[in-house]
Amino acid sequence: MNIEQLVASEAICTTKARYCHFIDLKRWDDLRQLCVPDARLTFRGIDGQVLY
């Protein structure tokens, strides 16, 4: 793996960690900053019911 691949891999890991953190804390405005403008997310409970 070269340096560019390592940098890209770290950026992906960091973004994924931020994504999970924002979802855990229900920080929807911060989560919105990570997504493309027309992204649609649906969160479901373990029973399949839509939560958000």
mmJSON file of the N, C-alpha and C atoms, coordinates in Angstrom:
{"data_MODEL":{"atom_site":{
"group_PDB":["ATOM","ATOM","ATOM","ATOM","ATOM","ATOM","ATOM","ATOM","ATOM","ATOM","ATOM","ATOM","ATOM","ATOM","ATOM","ATOM","ATOM","ATOM","ATOM","ATOM","ATOM","ATOM","ATOM","ATOM","ATOM","ATOM","ATOM","ATOM","ATOM","ATOM","ATOM","ATOM","ATOM","ATOM","ATOM","ATOM","ATOM","ATOM","ATOM","ATOM","ATOM","ATOM","ATOM","ATOM","ATOM","ATOM","ATOM","ATOM","ATOM","ATOM","ATOM","ATOM","ATOM","ATOM","ATOM","ATOM","ATOM","ATOM","ATOM","ATOM","ATOM","ATOM","ATOM","ATOM","ATOM","ATOM","ATOM","ATOM","ATOM","ATOM","ATOM","ATOM","ATOM","ATOM","ATOM","ATOM","ATOM","ATOM","ATOM","ATOM","ATOM","ATOM","ATOM","ATOM","ATOM","ATOM","ATOM","ATOM","ATOM","ATOM","ATOM","ATOM","ATOM","ATOM","ATOM","ATOM","ATOM","ATOM","ATOM","ATOM","ATOM","ATOM","ATOM","ATOM","ATOM","ATOM","ATOM","ATOM","ATOM","ATOM","ATOM","ATOM","ATOM","ATOM","ATOM","ATOM","ATOM","ATOM","ATOM","ATOM","ATOM","ATOM","ATOM","ATOM","ATOM","ATOM","ATOM","ATOM","ATOM","ATOM","ATOM","ATOM","ATOM","ATOM","ATOM","ATOM","ATOM","ATOM","ATOM","ATOM","ATOM","ATOM","ATOM","ATOM","ATOM","ATOM","ATOM","ATOM","ATOM","ATOM","ATOM","ATOM","ATOM","ATOM","ATOM","ATOM"],
"id":[1,2,3,4,5,6,7,8,9,10,11,12,13,14,15,16,17,18,19,20,21,22,23,24,25,26,27,28,29,30,31,32,33,34,35,36,37,38,39,40,41,42,43,44,45,46,47,48,49,50,51,52,53,54,55,56,57,58,59,60,61,62,63,64,65,66,67,68,69,70,71,72,73,74,75,76,77,78,79,80,81,82,83,84,85,86,87,88,89,90,91,92,93,94,95,96,97,98,99,100,101,102,103,104,105,106,107,108,109,110,111,112,113,114,115,116,117,118,119,120,121,122,123,124,125,126,127,128,129,130,131,132,133,134,135,136,137,138,139,140,141,142,143,144,145,146,147,148,149,150,151,152,153,154,155,156],
"type_symbol":["N","C","C","N","C","C","N","C","C","N","C","C","N","C","C","N","C","C","N","C","C","N","C","C","N","C","C","N","C","C","N","C","C","N","C","C","N","C","C","N","C","C","N","C","C","N","C","C","N","C","C","N","C","C","N","C","C","N","C","C","N","C","C","N","C","C","N","C","C","N","C","C","N","C","C","N","C","C","N","C","C","N","C","C","N","C","C","N","C","C","N","C","C","N","C","C","N","C","C","N","C","C","N","C","C","N","C","C","N","C","C","N","C","C","N","C","C","N","C","C","N","C","C","N","C","C","N","C","C","N","C","C","N","C","C","N","C","C","N","C","C","N","C","C","N","C","C","N","C","C","N","C","C","N","C","C"],
"label_atom_id":["N","CA","C","N","CA","C","N","CA","C","N","CA","C","N","CA","C","N","CA","C","N","CA","C","N","CA","C","N","CA","C","N","CA","C","N","CA","C","N","CA","C","N","CA","C","N","CA","C","N","CA","C","N","CA","C","N","CA","C","N","CA","C","N","CA","C","N","CA","C","N","CA","C","N","CA","C","N","CA","C","N","CA","C","N","CA","C","N","CA","C","N","CA","C","N","CA","C","N","CA","C","N","CA","C","N","CA","C","N","CA","C","N","CA","C","N","CA","C","N","CA","C","N","CA","C","N","CA","C","N","CA","C","N","CA","C","N","CA","C","N","CA","C","N","CA","C","N","CA","C","N","CA","C","N","CA","C","N","CA","C","N","CA","C","N","CA","C","N","CA","C","N","CA","C","N","CA","C","N","CA","C"],
"label_alt_id":[null,null,null,null,null,null,null,null,null,null,null,null,null,null,null,null,null,null,null,null,null,null,null,null,null,null,null,null,null,null,null,null,null,null,null,null,null,null,null,null,null,null,null,null,null,null,null,null,null,null,null,null,null,null,null,null,null,null,null,null,null,null,null,null,null,null,null,null,null,null,null,null,null,null,null,null,null,null,null,null,null,null,null,null,null,null,null,null,null,null,null,null,null,null,null,null,null,null,null,null,null,null,null,null,null,null,null,null,null,null,null,null,null,null,null,null,null,null,null,null,null,null,null,null,null,null,null,null,null,null,null,null,null,null,null,null,null,null,null,null,null,null,null,null,null,null,null,null,null,null,null,null,null,null,null,null],
"label_comp_id":["MET","MET","MET","ASN","ASN","ASN","ILE","ILE","ILE","GLU","GLU","GLU","GLN","GLN","GLN","LEU","LEU","LEU","VAL","VAL","VAL","ALA","ALA","ALA","SER","SER","SER","GLU","GLU","GLU","ALA","ALA","ALA","ILE","ILE","ILE","CYS","CYS","CYS","THR","THR","THR","THR","THR","THR","LYS","LYS","LYS","ALA","ALA","ALA","ARG","ARG","ARG","TYR","TYR","TYR","CYS","CYS","CYS","HIS","HIS","HIS","PHE","PHE","PHE","ILE","ILE","ILE","ASP","ASP","ASP","LEU","LEU","LEU","LYS","LYS","LYS","ARG","ARG","ARG","TRP","TRP","TRP","ASP","ASP","ASP","ASP","ASP","ASP","LEU","LEU","LEU","ARG","ARG","ARG","GLN","GLN","GLN","LEU","LEU","LEU","CYS","CYS","CYS","VAL","VAL","VAL","PRO","PRO","PRO","ASP","ASP","ASP","ALA","ALA","ALA","ARG","ARG","ARG","LEU","LEU","LEU","THR","THR","THR","PHE","PHE","PHE","ARG","ARG","ARG","GLY","GLY","GLY","ILE","ILE","ILE","ASP","ASP","ASP","GLY","GLY","GLY","GLN","GLN","GLN","VAL","VAL","VAL","LEU","LEU","LEU","TYR","TYR","TYR"],
"label_asym_id":["A","A","A","A","A","A","A","A","A","A","A","A","A","A","A","A","A","A","A","A","A","A","A","A","A","A","A","A","A","A","A","A","A","A","A","A","A","A","A","A","A","A","A","A","A","A","A","A","A","A","A","A","A","A","A","A","A","A","A","A","A","A","A","A","A","A","A","A","A","A","A","A","A","A","A","A","A","A","A","A","A","A","A","A","A","A","A","A","A","A","A","A","A","A","A","A","A","A","A","A","A","A","A","A","A","A","A","A","A","A","A","A","A","A","A","A","A","A","A","A","A","A","A","A","A","A","A","A","A","A","A","A","A","A","A","A","A","A","A","A","A","A","A","A","A","A","A","A","A","A","A","A","A","A","A","A"],
"label_entity_id":["1","1","1","1","1","1","1","1","1","1","1","1","1","1","1","1","1","1","1","1","1","1","1","1","1","1","1","1","1","1","1","1","1","1","1","1","1","1","1","1","1","1","1","1","1","1","1","1","1","1","1","1","1","1","1","1","1","1","1","1","1","1","1","1","1","1","1","1","1","1","1","1","1","1","1","1","1","1","1","1","1","1","1","1","1","1","1","1","1","1","1","1","1","1","1","1","1","1","1","1","1","1","1","1","1","1","1","1","1","1","1","1","1","1","1","1","1","1","1","1","1","1","1","1","1","1","1","1","1","1","1","1","1","1","1","1","1","1","1","1","1","1","1","1","1","1","1","1","1","1","1","1","1","1","1","1"],
"label_seq_id":[1,1,1,2,2,2,3,3,3,4,4,4,5,5,5,6,6,6,7,7,7,8,8,8,9,9,9,10,10,10,11,11,11,12,12,12,13,13,13,14,14,14,15,15,15,16,16,16,17,17,17,18,18,18,19,19,19,20,20,20,21,21,21,22,22,22,23,23,23,24,24,24,25,25,25,26,26,26,27,27,27,28,28,28,29,29,29,30,30,30,31,31,31,32,32,32,33,33,33,34,34,34,35,35,35,36,36,36,37,37,37,38,38,38,39,39,39,40,40,40,41,41,41,42,42,42,43,43,43,44,44,44,45,45,45,46,46,46,47,47,47,48,48,48,49,49,49,50,50,50,51,51,51,52,52,52],
"pdbx_PDB_ins_code":[null,null,null,null,null,null,null,null,null,null,null,null,null,null,null,null,null,null,null,null,null,null,null,null,null,null,null,null,null,null,null,null,null,null,null,null,null,null,null,null,null,null,null,null,null,null,null,null,null,null,null,null,null,null,null,null,null,null,null,null,null,null,null,null,null,null,null,null,null,null,null,null,null,null,null,null,null,null,null,null,null,null,null,null,null,null,null,null,null,null,null,null,null,null,null,null,null,null,null,null,null,null,null,null,null,null,null,null,null,null,null,null,null,null,null,null,null,null,null,null,null,null,null,null,null,null,null,null,null,null,null,null,null,null,null,null,null,null,null,null,null,null,null,null,null,null,null,null,null,null,null,null,null,null,null,null],
"Cartn_x":[0.863,0.0,0.91,0.615,1.431,0.836,1.521,1.114,-0.252,-0.534,-1.833,-2.971,-2.751,-3.769,-3.959,-2.872,-2.975,-3.745,-3.465,-4.166,-5.659,-5.971,-7.373,-8.072,-7.413,-7.985,-8.276,-7.37,-7.575,-8.73,-8.859,-9.973,-11.306,-11.369,-12.595,-12.926,-11.93,-12.152,-12.629,-12.036,-12.419,-13.851,-14.209,-15.569,-16.584,-16.268,-17.184,-17.357,-16.279,-16.364,-17.242,-17.081,-17.91,-19.376,-19.635,-20.992,-21.644,-20.965,-21.503,-21.697,-20.753,-20.829,-22.057,-22.253,-23.384,-24.707,-24.789,-26.018,-26.258,-25.221,-25.382,-25.898,-25.436,-25.837,-27.015,-27.576,-28.713,-28.4,-27.198,-26.761,-27.02,-28.299,-28.735,-28.142,-28.001,-27.416,-25.962,-25.22,-23.824,-23.755,-24.656,-24.7,-24.989,-25.873,-26.232,-25.004,-24.048,-22.826,-21.962,-22.099,-21.312,-21.918,-23.177,-23.9,-24.056,-24.303,-24.627,-25.985,-26.265,-27.509,-28.792,-28.832,-30.079,-30.118,-29.26,-29.254,-30.526,-31.033,-32.206,-31.829,-31.97,-31.64,-32.903,-33.089,-34.19,-33.602,-33.922,-33.432,-34.594,-34.344,-35.383,-34.977,-35.967,-35.728,-35.546,-35.267,-35.031,-36.281,-37.443,-38.694,-39.031,-38.196,-38.413,-39.194,-39.696,-40.476,-39.545,-40.009,-39.232,-39.121,-37.876,-37.633,-37.484,-36.695,-36.42,-36.39],
"Cartn_y":[-1.173,0.0,1.236,2.175,3.391,4.471,5.589,6.647,7.231,7.373,7.911,6.985,5.7,4.73,4.749,4.9,4.982,6.228,7.352,8.6,8.455,7.882,7.678,6.733,5.671,4.71,5.373,6.189,6.892,7.873,8.551,9.487,8.755,7.595,6.799,6.35,5.873,5.424,6.565,7.729,8.902,9.315,9.343,9.718,8.715,7.438,6.413,6.555,6.84,7.024,8.226,9.312,10.501,10.181,9.445,9.03,8.267,7.267,6.455,7.29,8.155,9.02,9.932,10.564,11.472,10.725,9.518,8.731,8.35,7.888,7.491,8.635,9.843,11.007,11.765,11.226,11.857,13.305,13.519,14.85,14.941,15.114,15.036,16.139,17.346,18.431,18.135,17.585,17.222,16.074,15.113,13.994,14.491,15.46,16.023,16.57,17.1,17.658,16.589,15.329,14.24,13.675,13.997,13.369,14.316,13.734,14.547,15.188,16.33,17.064,16.268,15.339,14.618,13.225,12.977,11.677,11.511,10.3,9.971,8.804,9.001,7.959,7.587,6.316,5.835,4.922,5.213,4.406,3.577,2.286,1.364,0.688,0.396,-0.364,-1.836,-2.625,-4.053,-4.758,-4.155,-4.74,-4.279,-3.426,-2.942,-1.653,-1.17,0.072,1.258,2.215,3.413,4.27,4.613,5.455,6.921,7.148,8.503,8.491],
"Cartn_z":[0.0,0.0,0.0,-0.89,-0.939,-0.031,0.08,1.013,0.657,-0.645,-1.049,-0.624,-0.748,-0.331,1.179,1.922,3.38,3.813,3.168,3.485,3.166,2.004,1.623,2.597,2.988,3.935,5.276,5.75,7.022,6.921,5.795,5.604,5.633,5.007,5.024,6.442,7.172,8.558,9.44,9.282,10.071,9.762,8.493,8.102,8.635,8.553,9.069,10.579,11.284,12.741,13.079,12.339,12.566,12.286,11.199,10.836,11.988,12.498,13.604,14.862,15.158,16.34,16.251,15.095,14.926,15.035,14.5,14.619,16.079,16.771,18.177,19.035,18.753,19.548,18.956,17.853,17.174,16.793,16.319,15.868,14.363,14.011,12.629,11.766,12.292,11.492,11.155,12.093,11.822,10.822,10.964,10.026,8.611,8.514,7.217,6.489,7.242,6.636,5.971,6.388,5.816,4.538,4.278,3.174,1.993,0.841,-0.327,-0.094,-0.724,-0.438,-0.639,-1.576,-1.837,-1.207,-0.231,0.452,1.281,1.314,2.13,3.027,4.328,5.297,6.066,6.309,7.128,8.191,9.445,10.555,11.093,11.242,11.687,13.007,13.798,15.017,14.706,15.734,15.508,15.01,15.236,14.743,13.331,12.741,11.382,11.306,12.444,12.456,12.208,11.399,11.109,12.361,12.742,13.9,13.488,12.45,11.968,10.468],
"occupancy":[1.0,1.0,1.0,1.0,1.0,1.0,1.0,1.0,1.0,1.0,1.0,1.0,1.0,1.0,1.0,1.0,1.0,1.0,1.0,1.0,1.0,1.0,1.0,1.0,1.0,1.0,1.0,1.0,1.0,1.0,1.0,1.0,1.0,1.0,1.0,1.0,1.0,1.0,1.0,1.0,1.0,1.0,1.0,1.0,1.0,1.0,1.0,1.0,1.0,1.0,1.0,1.0,1.0,1.0,1.0,1.0,1.0,1.0,1.0,1.0,1.0,1.0,1.0,1.0,1.0,1.0,1.0,1.0,1.0,1.0,1.0,1.0,1.0,1.0,1.0,1.0,1.0,1.0,1.0,1.0,1.0,1.0,1.0,1.0,1.0,1.0,1.0,1.0,1.0,1.0,1.0,1.0,1.0,1.0,1.0,1.0,1.0,1.0,1.0,1.0,1.0,1.0,1.0,1.0,1.0,1.0,1.0,1.0,1.0,1.0,1.0,1.0,1.0,1.0,1.0,1.0,1.0,1.0,1.0,1.0,1.0,1.0,1.0,1.0,1.0,1.0,1.0,1.0,1.0,1.0,1.0,1.0,1.0,1.0,1.0,1.0,1.0,1.0,1.0,1.0,1.0,1.0,1.0,1.0,1.0,1.0,1.0,1.0,1.0,1.0,1.0,1.0,1.0,1.0,1.0,1.0],
"B_iso_or_equiv":[0.0,0.0,0.0,0.0,0.0,0.0,0.0,0.0,0.0,0.0,0.0,0.0,0.0,0.0,0.0,0.0,0.0,0.0,0.0,0.0,0.0,0.0,0.0,0.0,0.0,0.0,0.0,0.0,0.0,0.0,0.0,0.0,0.0,0.0,0.0,0.0,0.0,0.0,0.0,0.0,0.0,0.0,0.0,0.0,0.0,0.0,0.0,0.0,0.0,0.0,0.0,0.0,0.0,0.0,0.0,0.0,0.0,0.0,0.0,0.0,0.0,0.0,0.0,0.0,0.0,0.0,0.0,0.0,0.0,0.0,0.0,0.0,0.0,0.0,0.0,0.0,0.0,0.0,0.0,0.0,0.0,0.0,0.0,0.0,0.0,0.0,0.0,0.0,0.0,0.0,0.0,0.0,0.0,0.0,0.0,0.0,0.0,0.0,0.0,0.0,0.0,0.0,0.0,0.0,0.0,0.0,0.0,0.0,0.0,0.0,0.0,0.0,0.0,0.0,0.0,0.0,0.0,0.0,0.0,0.0,0.0,0.0,0.0,0.0,0.0,0.0,0.0,0.0,0.0,0.0,0.0,0.0,0.0,0.0,0.0,0.0,0.0,0.0,0.0,0.0,0.0,0.0,0.0,0.0,0.0,0.0,0.0,0.0,0.0,0.0,0.0,0.0,0.0,0.0,0.0,0.0],
"pdbx_formal_charge":[null,null,null,null,null,null,null,null,null,null,null,null,null,null,null,null,null,null,null,null,null,null,null,null,null,null,null,null,null,null,null,null,null,null,null,null,null,null,null,null,null,null,null,null,null,null,null,null,null,null,null,null,null,null,null,null,null,null,null,null,null,null,null,null,null,null,null,null,null,null,null,null,null,null,null,null,null,null,null,null,null,null,null,null,null,null,null,null,null,null,null,null,null,null,null,null,null,null,null,null,null,null,null,null,null,null,null,null,null,null,null,null,null,null,null,null,null,null,null,null,null,null,null,null,null,null,null,null,null,null,null,null,null,null,null,null,null,null,null,null,null,null,null,null,null,null,null,null,null,null,null,null,null,null,null,null],
"auth_seq_id":[1,1,1,2,2,2,3,3,3,4,4,4,5,5,5,6,6,6,7,7,7,8,8,8,9,9,9,10,10,10,11,11,11,12,12,12,13,13,13,14,14,14,15,15,15,16,16,16,17,17,17,18,18,18,19,19,19,20,20,20,21,21,21,22,22,22,23,23,23,24,24,24,25,25,25,26,26,26,27,27,27,28,28,28,29,29,29,30,30,30,31,31,31,32,32,32,33,33,33,34,34,34,35,35,35,36,36,36,37,37,37,38,38,38,39,39,39,40,40,40,41,41,41,42,42,42,43,43,43,44,44,44,45,45,45,46,46,46,47,47,47,48,48,48,49,49,49,50,50,50,51,51,51,52,52,52],
"auth_comp_id":["MET","MET","MET","ASN","ASN","ASN","ILE","ILE","ILE","GLU","GLU","GLU","GLN","GLN","GLN","LEU","LEU","LEU","VAL","VAL","VAL","ALA","ALA","ALA","SER","SER","SER","GLU","GLU","GLU","ALA","ALA","ALA","ILE","ILE","ILE","CYS","CYS","CYS","THR","THR","THR","THR","THR","THR","LYS","LYS","LYS","ALA","ALA","ALA","ARG","ARG","ARG","TYR","TYR","TYR","CYS","CYS","CYS","HIS","HIS","HIS","PHE","PHE","PHE","ILE","ILE","ILE","ASP","ASP","ASP","LEU","LEU","LEU","LYS","LYS","LYS","ARG","ARG","ARG","TRP","TRP","TRP","ASP","ASP","ASP","ASP","ASP","ASP","LEU","LEU","LEU","ARG","ARG","ARG","GLN","GLN","GLN","LEU","LEU","LEU","CYS","CYS","CYS","VAL","VAL","VAL","PRO","PRO","PRO","ASP","ASP","ASP","ALA","ALA","ALA","ARG","ARG","ARG","LEU","LEU","LEU","THR","THR","THR","PHE","PHE","PHE","ARG","ARG","ARG","GLY","GLY","GLY","ILE","ILE","ILE","ASP","ASP","ASP","GLY","GLY","GLY","GLN","GLN","GLN","VAL","VAL","VAL","LEU","LEU","LEU","TYR","TYR","TYR"],
"auth_asym_id":["A","A","A","A","A","A","A","A","A","A","A","A","A","A","A","A","A","A","A","A","A","A","A","A","A","A","A","A","A","A","A","A","A","A","A","A","A","A","A","A","A","A","A","A","A","A","A","A","A","A","A","A","A","A","A","A","A","A","A","A","A","A","A","A","A","A","A","A","A","A","A","A","A","A","A","A","A","A","A","A","A","A","A","A","A","A","A","A","A","A","A","A","A","A","A","A","A","A","A","A","A","A","A","A","A","A","A","A","A","A","A","A","A","A","A","A","A","A","A","A","A","A","A","A","A","A","A","A","A","A","A","A","A","A","A","A","A","A","A","A","A","A","A","A","A","A","A","A","A","A","A","A","A","A","A","A"],
"auth_atom_id":["N","CA","C","N","CA","C","N","CA","C","N","CA","C","N","CA","C","N","CA","C","N","CA","C","N","CA","C","N","CA","C","N","CA","C","N","CA","C","N","CA","C","N","CA","C","N","CA","C","N","CA","C","N","CA","C","N","CA","C","N","CA","C","N","CA","C","N","CA","C","N","CA","C","N","CA","C","N","CA","C","N","CA","C","N","CA","C","N","CA","C","N","CA","C","N","CA","C","N","CA","C","N","CA","C","N","CA","C","N","CA","C","N","CA","C","N","CA","C","N","CA","C","N","CA","C","N","CA","C","N","CA","C","N","CA","C","N","CA","C","N","CA","C","N","CA","C","N","CA","C","N","CA","C","N","CA","C","N","CA","C","N","CA","C","N","CA","C","N","CA","C","N","CA","C","N","CA","C","N","CA","C"],
"pdbx_PDB_model_num":[1,1,1,1,1,1,1,1,1,1,1,1,1,1,1,1,1,1,1,1,1,1,1,1,1,1,1,1,1,1,1,1,1,1,1,1,1,1,1,1,1,1,1,1,1,1,1,1,1,1,1,1,1,1,1,1,1,1,1,1,1,1,1,1,1,1,1,1,1,1,1,1,1,1,1,1,1,1,1,1,1,1,1,1,1,1,1,1,1,1,1,1,1,1,1,1,1,1,1,1,1,1,1,1,1,1,1,1,1,1,1,1,1,1,1,1,1,1,1,1,1,1,1,1,1,1,1,1,1,1,1,1,1,1,1,1,1,1,1,1,1,1,1,1,1,1,1,1,1,1,1,1,1,1,1,1]
}}}
